[in-house]
Amino acid sequence: MKFVDEVSIKVKAGDGGNGIVSFRREKYVARGGPDGGDGGNGGSVYIVADAELNTLVDYRFVRFYEATRGENGQGRNKTGSKGEDLYLKAPVGTQITDRETGEIVGDLVRDGQKVLVAKGGFHGLGNTRFKSSVNRAPRKATHGTPGEFRELRLELKVLADVGLLGLPNAGKSTFIRAVSSAKPKVADYPFTTLVPNLGVVRVDAESSFVVADIPGVIEGAAEGAGLGIRFLRHLARTRILLHIVDLLPFDESDPVENFNGIMNELYKYSESKDISLKDKPVWLVFNKTDLLQEEEVEAKIADMLERLDWDGPVYRMSAIQKEGTRKICNDIMDYLIEHPKIREYEAETQAQEFNWPKPGAIDEVPEEAWDDLDDDWDDEDWEDDEDVGDDSGEAPEQDELELEDSDEETDGDDKSKNES
């Protein structure tokens, strides 16, 4: 599977359904009144963390995702159905950024965590919503608002406690193979590691931590040398950086200059990406001690520490022989226990504020179409009536009295028929 750790996608939430203008038309029901229903809300777009995924390759070719829109309202006060929400899966450790504003929309740090990235449109209102005592026959409805559209950048930053730094062929992959069950590729040529690898180190039955091995960084990586600095983002969530130094580099270069070159690239990346990698504790680990005599190892390490003016933790090991690796792992575990990770995101779903567009425009039904809606409610019928009220459309009180009289007469006729 191809490792993809950065993609750009576009998401579109569903539009809200429109309200409609409708009047009740039923046999023996005169002037049934407005019964236009509301539309349904549009579906929203969510991104969900999935622990079973480890790459963003699914978004490499499909870049646009859209939720369904809400259905329009119907007569008889039927509300349109809501649009179905769209759920997109991403690996744990994915950071979601709005490309237009640069705002961090969410950070998926736990399996099952859900982030709302595009809000569905609000439903339109049917003409039933506009009826009142002074407007008993409203002929207007509103459109649903459009769903939110966003361009997002997804960046995968692996979740690890310890990150490995060093030149190609310094022994980073060999170290992971020695302390965990991970089996990254190991060979006798540089740039064997092309993508980040994770290994779980089990110190005892109840204690473990995760180590991240990234492709080797060389001097000039910020300008694109080697594999560049694109994988340095995977060290952003780590708490310790192990800088592995090869005592006998394959190109016979100076280990001190190599160390300074890598740290300079790290600082450049931290400043350009506003990531505090340079503030993380760095432990210096000298590897391949089995290739030299003990006296030579001591003299070489002492000379390099003096030239570096180093006052941090120092370790020595032979990763291929698994010598010194146990002590490093135990010290790492003790440090992680003493410095627990700060939980930056407590909420399961990070609430986002969305600015919905203004409510949809009001649909005014043209007068020539009124007859098609309900003949009992058009103005022409009211004008033909001698007892027409004012322009507000209210029926006069006299109509109600006439209706009561007609009901009494009908009741009287029914009684006379029964008596006969």
TORPAMI-757652 format. One record per residue (C-alpha): residue number from 1; x, y, z. Coordinates in Angstrom, 2 decimals, always signed. Example, Ala and Ser with C-alpha at 12.3 -4.5 7.8 and 13.67 -1.06 7.14 Angstrom:
<pts>
+-----+---------+---------+---------+
: seq :      c1 :      c2 :      c3 :
+-----+---------+---------+---------+
:   1 :  +12.30 :   -4.50 :   +7.80 :
:   2 :  +13.67 :   -1.06 :   +7.14 :
+-----+---------+---------+---------+
</pts>
This chain:
<pts>
+-----+---------+---------+---------+
: seq :      c1 :      c2 :      c3 :
+-----+---------+---------+---------+
:   1 :   +0.00 :   +0.00 :   +0.00 :
:   2 :   +1.32 :   +3.43 :   -0.92 :
:   3 :   +1.97 :   +5.67 :   +2.07 :
:   4 :   +0.17 :   +9.02 :   +1.65 :
:   5 :   +0.37 :  +11.44 :   +4.55 :
:   6 :   -0.95 :  +14.68 :   +3.03 :
:   7 :   -3.92 :  +15.33 :   +0.74 :
:   8 :   -6.27 :  +18.17 :   -0.17 :
:   9 :   -9.99 :  +17.54 :   -0.58 :
:  10 :  -13.19 :  +19.53 :   -1.08 :
:  11 :  -16.34 :  +18.84 :   +0.91 :
:  12 :  -19.85 :  +20.14 :   +0.33 :
:  13 :  -22.69 :  +19.76 :   +2.79 :
:  14 :  -26.19 :  +19.17 :   +1.48 :
:  15 :  -28.50 :  +22.10 :   +0.74 :
:  16 :  -31.65 :  +22.57 :   +2.75 :
:  17 :  -34.91 :  +21.57 :   +1.07 :
:  18 :  -37.33 :  +24.28 :   -0.06 :
:  19 :  -40.66 :  +24.98 :   +1.54 :
:  20 :  -43.67 :  +24.99 :   -0.78 :
:  21 :  -46.90 :  +26.90 :   -1.30 :
:  22 :  -49.91 :  +24.60 :   -1.11 :
:  23 :  -53.58 :  +24.79 :   -0.12 :
:  24 :  -55.81 :  +22.03 :   +1.10 :
:  25 :  -58.03 :  +20.75 :   -1.66 :
:  26 :  -60.50 :  +18.17 :   -0.48 :
:  27 :  -64.06 :  +17.35 :   -1.35 :
:  28 :  -66.63 :  +18.97 :   +0.93 :
:  29 :  -63.92 :  +21.06 :   +2.60 :
:  30 :  -64.31 :  +24.64 :   +1.51 :
:  31 :  -61.45 :  +27.05 :   +2.02 :
:  32 :  -59.21 :  +24.37 :   +3.52 :
:  33 :  -56.39 :  +26.81 :   +4.17 :
:  34 :  -52.63 :  +26.63 :   +3.60 :
:  35 :  -50.91 :  +23.28 :   +4.08 :
:  36 :  -47.47 :  +23.71 :   +2.51 :
:  37 :  -44.80 :  +21.82 :   +4.48 :
:  38 :  -41.20 :  +22.73 :   +5.31 :
:  39 :  -38.19 :  +21.29 :   +3.55 :
:  40 :  -35.66 :  +19.03 :   +5.24 :
:  41 :  -32.23 :  +20.05 :   +6.54 :
:  42 :  -29.24 :  +19.20 :   +4.38 :
:  43 :  -26.82 :  +16.48 :   +5.40 :
:  44 :  -23.55 :  +17.45 :   +7.13 :
:  45 :  -20.02 :  +16.14 :   +6.49 :
:  46 :  -18.00 :  +14.55 :   +9.30 :
:  47 :  -14.47 :  +13.11 :   +9.43 :
:  48 :  -14.06 :  +10.17 :  +11.81 :
:  49 :  -10.82 :   +8.70 :  +13.17 :
:  50 :  -10.34 :   +5.02 :  +12.34 :
:  51 :   -7.53 :   +3.08 :  +14.05 :
:  52 :   -7.53 :   +0.49 :  +11.27 :
:  53 :   -6.26 :   +3.04 :   +8.73 :
:  54 :   -2.63 :   +4.15 :   +8.53 :
:  55 :   -2.57 :   +6.21 :   +5.34 :
:  56 :   -4.65 :   +8.78 :   +3.43 :
:  57 :   -4.34 :   +6.92 :   +0.15 :
:  58 :   -8.15 :   +6.66 :   -0.15 :
:  59 :   -8.30 :  +10.41 :   -0.85 :
:  60 :   -5.56 :  +10.43 :   -3.47 :
:  61 :   -7.84 :  +10.12 :   -6.49 :
:  62 :  -11.30 :  +11.11 :   -5.21 :
:  63 :  -11.02 :  +14.73 :   -4.07 :
:  64 :  -14.66 :  +15.92 :   -3.86 :
:  65 :  -17.27 :  +14.66 :   -1.38 :
:  66 :  -20.85 :  +15.88 :   -1.05 :
:  67 :  -23.63 :  +15.05 :   +1.38 :
:  68 :  -27.21 :  +14.70 :   +0.17 :
:  69 :  -29.61 :  +17.63 :   +0.18 :
:  70 :  -32.86 :  +17.80 :   +2.10 :
:  71 :  -36.06 :  +17.05 :   +0.24 :
:  72 :  -38.58 :  +19.76 :   -0.54 :
:  73 :  -41.74 :  +20.04 :   +1.53 :
:  74 :  -45.06 :  +18.67 :   +0.33 :
:  75 :  -48.74 :  +19.43 :   +0.68 :
:  76 :  -50.80 :  +18.33 :   +3.69 :
:  77 :  -48.08 :  +19.82 :   +5.93 :
:  78 :  -45.59 :  +17.10 :   +5.03 :
:  79 :  -42.00 :  +17.98 :   +5.92 :
:  80 :  -39.28 :  +16.90 :   +3.52 :
:  81 :  -36.85 :  +14.25 :   +4.75 :
:  82 :  -33.46 :  +15.31 :   +6.09 :
:  83 :  -30.40 :  +14.80 :   +3.95 :
:  84 :  -28.15 :  +11.90 :   +4.95 :
:  85 :  -24.94 :  +12.84 :   +6.75 :
:  86 :  -21.64 :  +11.88 :   +5.12 :
:  87 :  -18.90 :  +10.26 :   +7.25 :
:  88 :  -15.32 :  +10.19 :   +5.93 :
:  89 :  -12.73 :   +7.97 :   +7.63 :
:  90 :   -9.15 :   +9.06 :   +8.34 :
:  91 :   -6.25 :   +7.56 :  +10.31 :
:  92 :   -5.74 :   +8.46 :  +13.95 :
:  93 :   -3.31 :  +11.38 :  +14.07 :
:  94 :   -4.81 :  +13.27 :  +11.13 :
:  95 :   -4.94 :  +17.05 :  +11.41 :
:  96 :   -7.65 :  +18.87 :   +9.45 :
:  97 :   -6.95 :  +22.41 :   +8.26 :
:  98 :   -9.07 :  +24.88 :   +6.29 :
:  99 :   -6.97 :  +25.78 :   +3.24 :
: 100 :   -8.61 :  +29.17 :   +2.76 :
: 101 :   -8.23 :  +30.51 :   +6.29 :
: 102 :   -5.44 :  +28.31 :   +7.68 :
: 103 :   -7.66 :  +27.49 :  +10.66 :
: 104 :   -7.23 :  +24.07 :  +12.30 :
: 105 :  -10.69 :  +22.55 :  +12.07 :
: 106 :   -9.88 :  +19.46 :  +14.11 :
: 107 :   -7.22 :  +17.01 :  +15.22 :
: 108 :   -8.06 :  +13.30 :  +15.33 :
: 109 :   -6.12 :  +11.88 :  +18.25 :
: 110 :   -8.43 :   +9.04 :  +19.40 :
: 111 :  -10.12 :   +6.18 :  +17.63 :
: 112 :  -13.75 :   +7.01 :  +16.87 :
: 113 :  -13.32 :  +10.76 :  +17.35 :
: 114 :  -15.67 :  +12.71 :  +15.09 :
: 115 :  -15.19 :  +16.23 :  +13.72 :
: 116 :  -17.84 :  +18.26 :  +11.91 :
: 117 :  -16.20 :  +19.88 :   +8.86 :
: 118 :  -19.19 :  +21.12 :   +6.82 :
: 119 :  -22.64 :  +22.02 :   +8.18 :
: 120 :  -25.76 :  +21.11 :   +6.22 :
: 121 :  -28.11 :  +23.83 :   +4.99 :
: 122 :  -31.17 :  +24.94 :   +6.97 :
: 123 :  -34.60 :  +23.94 :   +5.66 :
: 124 :  -36.95 :  +26.32 :   +3.89 :
: 125 :  -40.38 :  +27.18 :   +5.32 :
: 126 :  -43.72 :  +26.31 :   +3.76 :
: 127 :  -46.60 :  +28.76 :   +3.49 :
: 128 :  -48.24 :  +27.22 :   +6.57 :
: 129 :  -45.58 :  +28.99 :   +8.62 :
: 130 :  -46.78 :  +32.39 :   +7.41 :
: 131 :  -50.49 :  +32.12 :   +8.20 :
: 132 :  -51.87 :  +34.46 :  +10.82 :
: 133 :  -55.10 :  +36.08 :  +11.88 :
: 134 :  -54.60 :  +38.85 :   +9.33 :
: 135 :  -53.16 :  +36.67 :   +6.56 :
: 136 :  -55.11 :  +33.46 :   +6.39 :
: 137 :  -54.03 :  +32.63 :   +2.84 :
: 138 :  -50.25 :  +33.25 :   +2.61 :
: 139 :  -48.79 :  +32.61 :   -0.83 :
: 140 :  -45.11 :  +32.63 :   +0.02 :
: 141 :  -42.43 :  +30.15 :   +1.08 :
: 142 :  -38.67 :  +30.24 :   +1.61 :
: 143 :  -35.79 :  +28.39 :   -0.03 :
: 144 :  -33.45 :  +26.21 :   +2.00 :
: 145 :  -29.99 :  +27.67 :   +2.63 :
: 146 :  -27.03 :  +26.15 :   +0.76 :
: 147 :  -24.80 :  +23.70 :   +2.57 :
: 148 :  -21.31 :  +24.78 :   +3.57 :
: 149 :  -18.45 :  +24.27 :   +1.12 :
: 150 :  -14.87 :  +23.89 :   +2.33 :
: 151 :  -11.44 :  +23.10 :   +0.94 :
: 152 :   -9.53 :  +21.04 :   +3.49 :
: 153 :   -5.97 :  +19.85 :   +3.89 :
: 154 :   -5.50 :  +16.55 :   +5.72 :
: 155 :   -2.09 :  +15.94 :   +7.27 :
: 156 :   -1.20 :  +12.68 :   +8.96 :
: 157 :   +1.11 :  +12.99 :  +11.96 :
: 158 :   +1.78 :   +9.58 :  +13.44 :
: 159 :   +1.12 :   +9.16 :  +17.15 :
: 160 :   +4.38 :   +8.10 :  +18.79 :
: 161 :   +6.13 :   +8.77 :  +22.09 :
: 162 :   +9.69 :   +8.61 :  +20.76 :
: 163 :  +11.05 :   +9.82 :  +17.42 :
: 164 :  +14.31 :   +8.76 :  +15.79 :
: 165 :  +16.65 :  +11.20 :  +14.09 :
: 166 :  +19.84 :  +10.46 :  +12.21 :
: 167 :  +21.58 :  +10.16 :   +8.88 :
: 168 :  +20.63 :   +7.40 :   +6.44 :
: 169 :  +22.24 :   +4.11 :   +7.53 :
: 170 :  +22.78 :   +5.37 :  +11.09 :
: 171 :  +20.93 :   +2.32 :  +12.43 :
: 172 :  +17.43 :   +3.68 :  +13.17 :
: 173 :  +15.57 :   +0.80 :  +11.54 :
: 174 :  +17.93 :   -1.71 :  +13.15 :
: 175 :  +17.16 :   -0.19 :  +16.54 :
: 176 :  +13.39 :   -0.59 :  +16.02 :
: 177 :  +13.89 :   -4.22 :  +14.96 :
: 178 :  +15.95 :   -4.82 :  +18.09 :
: 179 :  +13.49 :   -3.37 :  +20.63 :
: 180 :  +10.09 :   -4.14 :  +19.06 :
: 181 :   +8.30 :   -6.59 :  +16.81 :
: 182 :   +8.32 :   -4.19 :  +13.86 :
: 183 :  +10.32 :   -5.37 :  +10.85 :
: 184 :  +11.28 :   -2.37 :   +8.73 :
: 185 :  +13.57 :   -2.93 :   +5.79 :
: 186 :  +17.30 :   -2.97 :   +6.59 :
: 187 :  +20.07 :   -2.92 :   +3.98 :
: 188 :  +23.67 :   -1.80 :   +3.52 :
: 189 :  +22.84 :   +1.27 :   +1.43 :
: 190 :  +21.39 :   +4.69 :   +2.37 :
: 191 :  +17.71 :   +5.68 :   +2.18 :
: 192 :  +16.48 :   +2.16 :   +2.83 :
: 193 :  +13.58 :   +3.63 :   +4.82 :
: 194 :  +11.24 :   +5.50 :   +2.47 :
: 195 :   +8.18 :   +5.93 :   +4.72 :
: 196 :   +7.73 :   +6.28 :   +8.50 :
: 197 :   +7.63 :   +3.06 :  +10.51 :
: 198 :   +6.13 :   +2.53 :  +13.96 :
: 199 :   +7.19 :   +0.02 :  +16.57 :
: 200 :   +5.66 :   -0.78 :  +19.97 :
: 201 :   +8.29 :   -1.33 :  +22.66 :
: 202 :   +7.09 :   -3.56 :  +25.52 :
: 203 :   +9.22 :   -2.81 :  +28.61 :
: 204 :   +7.20 :   -5.06 :  +30.96 :
: 205 :   +3.74 :   -6.56 :  +31.19 :
: 206 :   +2.09 :   -3.21 :  +31.90 :
: 207 :   +4.39 :   -0.62 :  +30.31 :
: 208 :   +5.02 :   +0.16 :  +26.65 :
: 209 :   +5.66 :   +3.06 :  +24.32 :
: 210 :   +5.69 :   +3.72 :  +20.57 :
: 211 :   +8.78 :   +4.57 :  +18.53 :
: 212 :   +8.59 :   +6.33 :  +15.14 :
: 213 :  +11.33 :   +5.84 :  +12.56 :
: 214 :  +11.31 :   +8.41 :   +9.74 :
: 215 :  +13.47 :   +8.45 :   +6.60 :
: 216 :  +16.95 :   +9.85 :   +7.18 :
: 217 :  +17.42 :  +13.62 :   +7.06 :
: 218 :  +20.60 :  +15.02 :   +5.54 :
: 219 :  +22.06 :  +18.50 :   +5.30 :
: 220 :  +20.18 :  +20.59 :   +2.76 :
: 221 :  +16.92 :  +18.69 :   +3.27 :
: 222 :  +15.05 :  +21.99 :   +3.57 :
: 223 :  +16.05 :  +22.68 :   -0.06 :
: 224 :  +14.95 :  +19.20 :   -1.16 :
: 225 :  +18.14 :  +17.16 :   -0.68 :
: 226 :  +17.52 :  +13.46 :   -0.11 :
: 227 :  +13.89 :  +12.86 :   +0.77 :
: 228 :  +13.55 :  +16.42 :   +2.03 :
: 229 :  +11.88 :  +17.37 :   +5.29 :
: 230 :   +8.30 :  +16.33 :   +4.50 :
: 231 :   +8.43 :  +13.46 :   +7.02 :
: 232 :   +9.57 :  +15.64 :   +9.91 :
: 233 :   +5.94 :  +16.42 :  +10.66 :
: 234 :   +5.62 :  +12.92 :  +12.08 :
: 235 :   +7.88 :  +13.93 :  +14.97 :
: 236 :   +5.55 :  +16.75 :  +16.03 :
: 237 :   +3.60 :  +14.60 :  +18.54 :
: 238 :   +6.61 :  +12.83 :  +20.07 :
: 239 :   +7.92 :  +13.62 :  +23.56 :
: 240 :  +11.54 :  +12.51 :  +23.12 :
: 241 :  +13.88 :  +12.63 :  +20.13 :
: 242 :  +16.61 :   +9.99 :  +19.96 :
: 243 :  +19.40 :  +11.28 :  +17.75 :
: 244 :  +21.33 :   +8.20 :  +16.60 :
: 245 :  +24.91 :   +8.95 :  +15.53 :
: 246 :  +26.95 :   +6.52 :  +13.49 :
: 247 :  +30.47 :   +6.28 :  +14.92 :
: 248 :  +31.75 :   +5.09 :  +11.52 :
: 249 :  +29.71 :   +6.77 :   +8.74 :
: 250 :  +29.67 :   +4.90 :   +5.42 :
: 251 :  +30.99 :   +8.00 :   +3.59 :
: 252 :  +33.70 :   +8.64 :   +6.20 :
: 253 :  +32.19 :  +12.03 :   +7.04 :
: 254 :  +32.57 :  +13.79 :  +10.39 :
: 255 :  +29.85 :  +12.65 :  +12.84 :
: 256 :  +29.90 :  +16.06 :  +14.58 :
: 257 :  +29.23 :  +17.92 :  +11.34 :
: 258 :  +26.50 :  +15.41 :  +10.50 :
: 259 :  +24.87 :  +15.98 :  +13.88 :
: 260 :  +24.95 :  +19.79 :  +13.51 :
: 261 :  +23.61 :  +19.59 :   +9.97 :
: 262 :  +20.59 :  +17.53 :  +10.98 :
: 263 :  +19.80 :  +19.77 :  +13.95 :
: 264 :  +19.98 :  +22.86 :  +11.70 :
: 265 :  +17.47 :  +21.27 :   +9.33 :
: 266 :  +15.26 :  +20.51 :  +12.31 :
: 267 :  +15.34 :  +24.15 :  +13.44 :
: 268 :  +14.59 :  +25.43 :   +9.93 :
: 269 :  +11.57 :  +23.16 :   +9.69 :
: 270 :  +10.34 :  +24.21 :  +13.14 :
: 271 :  +10.47 :  +27.89 :  +12.20 :
: 272 :   +8.81 :  +27.43 :   +8.81 :
: 273 :   +5.97 :  +25.22 :  +10.10 :
: 274 :   +5.61 :  +26.85 :  +13.52 :
: 275 :   +6.20 :  +23.47 :  +15.20 :
: 276 :   +8.22 :  +23.35 :  +18.41 :
: 277 :  +10.50 :  +20.44 :  +17.46 :
: 278 :  +13.54 :  +22.31 :  +18.68 :
: 279 :  +12.01 :  +22.50 :  +22.19 :
: 280 :  +11.72 :  +18.72 :  +22.55 :
: 281 :  +14.34 :  +16.90 :  +24.66 :
: 282 :  +17.05 :  +15.26 :  +22.54 :
: 283 :  +18.96 :  +12.20 :  +23.73 :
: 284 :  +22.26 :  +11.43 :  +22.00 :
: 285 :  +22.81 :   +7.76 :  +21.13 :
: 286 :  +26.08 :   +6.52 :  +19.62 :
: 287 :  +25.59 :   +3.41 :  +17.52 :
: 288 :  +27.82 :   +0.68 :  +16.04 :
: 289 :  +30.12 :   +0.48 :  +19.04 :
: 290 :  +30.85 :   -3.14 :  +18.08 :
: 291 :  +32.97 :   -1.98 :  +15.13 :
: 292 :  +35.64 :   -0.39 :  +17.35 :
: 293 :  +37.72 :   -1.34 :  +20.32 :
: 294 :  +36.47 :   -0.16 :  +23.71 :
: 295 :  +39.33 :   +2.34 :  +24.09 :
: 296 :  +38.64 :   +3.78 :  +20.62 :
: 297 :  +34.92 :   +4.09 :  +21.39 :
: 298 :  +35.59 :   +5.98 :  +24.63 :
: 299 :  +38.09 :   +8.34 :  +23.02 :
: 300 :  +35.87 :   +9.03 :  +19.99 :
: 301 :  +32.77 :   +9.73 :  +22.09 :
: 302 :  +34.69 :  +11.99 :  +24.50 :
: 303 :  +36.11 :  +14.00 :  +21.59 :
: 304 :  +32.66 :  +14.48 :  +19.98 :
: 305 :  +30.99 :  +15.49 :  +23.23 :
: 306 :  +33.68 :  +18.09 :  +23.80 :
: 307 :  +33.29 :  +19.50 :  +20.29 :
: 308 :  +29.50 :  +19.55 :  +20.59 :
: 309 :  +29.60 :  +21.02 :  +24.10 :
: 310 :  +26.85 :  +18.49 :  +24.91 :
: 311 :  +25.29 :  +18.37 :  +28.38 :
: 312 :  +22.26 :  +16.18 :  +27.68 :
: 313 :  +21.74 :  +12.43 :  +28.13 :
: 314 :  +24.26 :  +10.24 :  +26.30 :
: 315 :  +23.97 :   +6.53 :  +25.45 :
: 316 :  +25.97 :   +4.01 :  +23.47 :
: 317 :  +24.73 :   +0.85 :  +21.82 :
: 318 :  +25.18 :   -1.74 :  +19.15 :
: 319 :  +21.69 :   -2.07 :  +17.70 :
: 320 :  +22.49 :   -5.12 :  +15.61 :
: 321 :  +23.93 :   -6.93 :  +18.67 :
: 322 :  +21.17 :   -5.52 :  +20.97 :
: 323 :  +23.84 :   -4.22 :  +23.33 :
: 324 :  +22.76 :   -1.20 :  +25.39 :
: 325 :  +19.23 :   -1.11 :  +23.94 :
: 326 :  +17.60 :   -2.41 :  +27.13 :
: 327 :  +18.94 :   +0.44 :  +29.25 :
: 328 :  +17.77 :   +3.02 :  +26.70 :
: 329 :  +14.23 :   +1.58 :  +26.70 :
: 330 :  +14.03 :   +1.48 :  +30.50 :
: 331 :  +15.20 :   +5.09 :  +30.81 :
: 332 :  +12.71 :   +6.18 :  +28.14 :
: 333 :   +9.87 :   +4.46 :  +30.01 :
: 334 :  +10.85 :   +6.15 :  +33.28 :
: 335 :  +10.93 :   +9.54 :  +31.58 :
: 336 :   +7.51 :   +9.05 :  +29.97 :
: 337 :   +5.99 :   +8.07 :  +33.31 :
: 338 :   +7.47 :  +11.13 :  +35.02 :
: 339 :   +6.30 :  +13.42 :  +32.19 :
: 340 :   +2.77 :  +12.31 :  +31.25 :
: 341 :   +1.36 :  +13.46 :  +27.96 :
: 342 :   -0.89 :  +16.51 :  +28.07 :
: 343 :   -4.26 :  +15.82 :  +26.52 :
: 344 :   -4.95 :  +18.69 :  +24.19 :
: 345 :   -8.33 :  +17.49 :  +22.97 :
: 346 :  -10.79 :  +16.24 :  +25.55 :
: 347 :  -14.04 :  +16.50 :  +23.66 :
: 348 :  -15.07 :  +13.49 :  +21.61 :
: 349 :  -16.58 :  +15.76 :  +18.98 :
: 350 :  -14.95 :  +19.12 :  +18.55 :
: 351 :  -17.68 :  +21.72 :  +18.22 :
: 352 :  -17.20 :  +24.09 :  +15.31 :
: 353 :  -19.00 :  +27.33 :  +14.65 :
: 354 :  -20.44 :  +27.69 :  +11.20 :
: 355 :  -21.89 :  +30.78 :   +9.60 :
: 356 :  -24.95 :  +29.71 :   +7.74 :
: 357 :  -25.97 :  +31.90 :   +4.80 :
: 358 :  -28.93 :  +34.21 :   +5.27 :
: 359 :  -32.36 :  +32.54 :   +5.11 :
: 360 :  -33.55 :  +31.72 :   +1.64 :
: 361 :  -35.43 :  +34.27 :   -0.41 :
: 362 :  -39.19 :  +34.29 :   -0.10 :
: 363 :  -41.04 :  +32.74 :   -3.00 :
: 364 :  -43.98 :  +34.96 :   -3.87 :
: 365 :  -46.50 :  +33.05 :   -5.97 :
: 366 :  -47.61 :  +35.18 :   -8.97 :
: 367 :  -51.23 :  +36.19 :   -9.06 :
: 368 :  -51.91 :  +34.38 :  -12.33 :
: 369 :  -51.00 :  +31.09 :  -10.60 :
: 370 :  -53.33 :  +31.55 :   -7.65 :
: 371 :  -56.20 :  +29.83 :   -9.39 :
: 372 :  -54.07 :  +26.72 :   -9.79 :
: 373 :  -53.55 :  +26.50 :   -6.04 :
: 374 :  -57.06 :  +26.85 :   -4.67 :
: 375 :  -59.99 :  +28.61 :   -6.26 :
: 376 :  -61.66 :  +29.04 :   -2.88 :
: 377 :  -58.87 :  +31.36 :   -1.75 :
: 378 :  -58.17 :  +33.63 :   -4.72 :
: 379 :  -59.08 :  +37.31 :   -4.63 :
: 380 :  -61.50 :  +37.10 :   -7.55 :
: 381 :  -63.86 :  +34.90 :   -5.53 :
: 382 :  -63.66 :  +37.31 :   -2.64 :
: 383 :  -64.49 :  +40.24 :   -4.90 :
: 384 :  -67.54 :  +38.46 :   -6.28 :
: 385 :  -68.86 :  +38.10 :   -2.77 :
: 386 :  -71.03 :  +41.03 :   -1.68 :
: 387 :  -69.89 :  +40.56 :   +1.93 :
: 388 :  -66.20 :  +40.86 :   +1.17 :
: 389 :  -64.03 :  +42.27 :   +3.97 :
: 390 :  -61.03 :  +44.54 :   +3.79 :
: 391 :  -57.79 :  +43.96 :   +1.89 :
: 392 :  -56.32 :  +41.93 :   +4.70 :
: 393 :  -58.24 :  +38.88 :   +3.46 :
: 394 :  -60.28 :  +38.39 :   +6.63 :
: 395 :  -63.78 :  +37.10 :   +6.15 :
: 396 :  -66.42 :  +39.43 :   +7.70 :
: 397 :  -68.32 :  +38.43 :  +10.81 :
: 398 :  -71.53 :  +38.38 :   +8.78 :
: 399 :  -70.30 :  +35.28 :   +6.96 :
: 400 :  -69.96 :  +33.43 :  +10.22 :
: 401 :  -73.52 :  +34.43 :  +11.24 :
: 402 :  -74.91 :  +33.29 :   +7.93 :
: 403 :  -73.17 :  +29.99 :   +8.32 :
: 404 :  -74.68 :  +29.54 :  +11.79 :
: 405 :  -78.15 :  +30.38 :  +10.45 :
: 406 :  -77.79 :  +27.96 :   +7.61 :
: 407 :  -76.77 :  +25.25 :  +10.04 :
: 408 :  -79.87 :  +25.90 :  +12.18 :
: 409 :  -82.13 :  +25.77 :   +9.14 :
: 410 :  -80.60 :  +22.50 :   +8.08 :
: 411 :  -81.07 :  +21.04 :  +11.52 :
: 412 :  -84.73 :  +22.15 :  +11.47 :
: 413 :  -85.36 :  +20.49 :   +8.15 :
: 414 :  -83.82 :  +17.27 :   +9.40 :
: 415 :  -86.06 :  +17.29 :  +12.50 :
: 416 :  -89.23 :  +17.85 :  +10.43 :
: 417 :  -88.30 :  +14.95 :   +8.17 :
: 418 :  -87.78 :  +12.69 :  +11.18 :
: 419 :  -91.12 :  +13.66 :  +12.69 :
: 420 :  -92.91 :  +12.88 :   +9.46 :
+-----+---------+---------+---------+
</pts>
